């Protein structure tokens, strides 16, 4: 694969390099905002902990609800499995369409076409007639209405 680029065309390798640079910049930005968010969350959680009462005594024998940490771990485990499954499917799809991609990568010579003089043939034009009016005219419709409904 070539590594040269032009203004209108980038190769796969140069896109990977630019993609990694963009990804690095994104993660650097996220790390910069993580510290203030964590600091603010800690301050708010400490204040709320002082105001929120503990579990009432009558609920002590009942099992505890799922903790936030358990829910979070379950979500991350699911996310990891989902991404792995999608990655495997995408790789199988790429392997399945490989014959088409190979054909599209091949450059076939264009057969020379003999010069032919083309003549334009006009399609036959059929005369169009305006649609015929219905036998009931507007005047007769009014006449019918006035006989059915007498004026007050």
C-alpha positions in Angstrom: 0.0 0.0 0.0 1.3 3.4 -0.8 1.8 6.1 1.7 1.7 9.1 -0.6 -1.1 11.6 -0.4 -2.5 14.2 -2.6 -4.9 17.0 -1.9 -7.9 15.0 -3.1 -6.8 11.5 -2.1 -5.6 10.0 1.2 -4.5 6.4 1.5 -5.6 4.1 4.3 -2.4 4.4 6.2 -2.5 8.2 6.3 -6.1 8.1 7.5 -5.0 5.8 10.4 -2.3 8.2 11.4 -4.7 11.2 11.4 -7.3 9.1 13.2 -4.9 8.2 16.0 -3.9 11.9 16.4 -7.6 12.9 16.6 -8.3 10.1 19.1 -5.3 11.1 21.2 -6.5 14.7 21.3 -9.9 13.6 22.3 -8.7 11.4 25.2 -6.4 14.2 26.4 -9.4 16.6 26.4 -11.4 14.1 28.4 -8.7 13.6 31.0 -8.4 17.4 31.5 -12.1 17.7 32.4 -12.2 14.5 34.5 -10.4 16.0 37.5 -12.8 19.0 38.0 -15.8 16.7 37.5 -14.5 14.3 40.1 -13.7 17.0 42.6 -17.2 18.6 42.3 -18.9 15.2 42.5 -16.9 14.4 45.7 -17.9 17.7 47.3 -21.6 17.2 46.4 -21.7 13.6 47.6 -20.1 14.6 50.9 -22.8 17.3 51.5 -25.6 15.0 50.5 -24.3 12.2 52.8 -24.8 14.5 55.8 -28.4 15.2 54.8 -29.6 11.7 53.8 -30.6 9.4 56.6 -29.4 5.8 56.9 -31.6 2.8 56.2 -34.5 2.4 58.6 -34.2 -0.4 61.1 -37.3 -2.3 59.8 -35.5 -2.7 56.4 -32.4 -4.2 57.9 -33.4 -7.9 57.4 -34.3 -7.3 53.8 -31.6 -7.9 51.2 -29.8 -4.8 49.9 -30.7 -3.5 46.5 -28.1 -3.7 43.8 -25.4 -1.2 44.5 -24.4 1.3 42.0 -21.0 -0.4 41.6 -22.7 -3.7 40.7 -24.9 -2.0 38.1 -22.0 -0.2 36.7 -19.8 -3.3 36.5 -22.6 -5.3 34.9 -23.1 -2.5 32.3 -19.4 -2.4 31.5 -19.2 -6.2 31.2 -22.1 -6.1 28.8 -20.6 -3.3 26.8 -17.3 -5.1 26.4 -19.0 -8.3 25.3 -21.2 -6.4 22.9 -18.3 -4.6 21.3 -16.4 -7.9 21.0 -19.4 -9.5 19.3 -19.8 -6.6 16.9 -16.1 -6.7 16.1 -16.3 -10.4 15.3 -19.4 -9.9 13.1 -17.7 -7.0 11.2 -14.6 -9.1 10.5 -16.8 -12.0 9.3 -18.7 -9.6 7.0 -15.4 -8.2 5.6 -14.3 -11.7 4.9 -17.7 -12.5 3.3 -17.5 -9.5 0.9 -13.8 -10.0 0.1 -14.5 -11.5 -3.4 -16.3 -8.3 -4.4 -13.7 -6.0 -2.9 -11.0 -7.9 -4.8 -12.9 -7.5 -8.0 -13.4 -3.8 -7.3 -9.7 -3.3 -6.7 -8.8 -4.8 -10.0 -8.6 -2.4 -12.9 -9.9 -3.8 -16.2 -9.0 -2.2 -19.5 -11.9 -0.3 -21.1 -12.7 -1.9 -24.5 -12.4 0.5 -27.4 -15.8 1.4 -28.8 -16.2 1.9 -32.5 -17.4 5.3 -33.5 -21.1 5.2 -34.3 -23.3 7.9 -35.5 -26.4 8.0 -33.3 -29.6 9.4 -34.7 -32.3 10.6 -32.4 -35.7 9.2 -33.0 -38.6 11.2 -31.7 -41.4 9.2 -30.2 -44.7 9.5 -31.9 -46.7 12.3 -30.4 -50.3 11.4 -29.8 -52.8 14.2 -29.9 -54.2 15.0 -26.5 -57.8 16.0 -26.1 -59.1 17.8 -23.2 -61.3 15.7 -20.8 -64.9 15.7 -21.6 -67.3 17.6 -19.3 -69.8 15.6 -17.4 -73.4 15.9 -18.6 -74.4 17.6 -15.5 -73.7 21.3 -15.7 -73.4 23.7 -12.8 -76.7 25.3 -13.6 -78.6 22.1 -13.5 -77.0 21.2 -10.1 -78.3 24.5 -8.7 -81.7 23.9 -10.1 -81.8 20.5 -8.4 -80.8 22.0 -5.1 -83.4 24.7 -5.2 -86.2 22.2 -5.8 -85.2 20.0 -2.9 -84.8 22.8 -0.4 -87.3 25.5 -0.4 -86.3 29.0 0.5 -87.6 30.3 3.8 
